[in-house]
Amino acid sequence: MTNDQTWFSRAKADADKGIPSDERVSSAAIAVFSIVIVMFFVSHQAQSTGFFTAEFGALEQFLFYGYWVVWMTTATLEGILGLRLLSRLFDVFGGIEFLFISTVVLLIIFPFDFQYLTGVLPESLRFILKWISDDIARVVMVLATIGLLFATFYSPIAYKFVDLKHLNRNENSNQS
């Protein structure tokens, strides 16, 4: 590759090399898991189980369900469609930031009541999630916030460093 090629063309060439099958399978699993989770929470909302509190308004719904749509989009682009470049661009230029903002806002408002989390499950399966309390959910959300804050800054930097590494590798191979 030459120096006059853009970072986008180099990233696209790298992404076009293909995605290993184990990565595609895990991304497809994330997409399927996200769909199941959305269906689980939509059933909570449709049945008015009490899991979503009165604070679960339009903004909170957009952020909550949008969170899962972002995960589905990234996983579908990479795992199912094999479009790694679009997946990474989506993550770097908006996806991760949306996840971070959604998590922070939902943590502050916290429109959930986890004592009703198992409300849509059959009685025989409720033990699986019964142990999750509001406090445990808040801790998980704080940890997610910290991870997403890190990813918000790390992902674009890493994306650029990988691009520079590929550029340097290609320059060295052209000089040989």
Helices and strands as residue ranges (DSSP letters): H 7-15, H 21-47, H 58-75, I 76-80, H 84-90, I 91-95, H 96-109, G 114-120, G 123-128, H 134-175
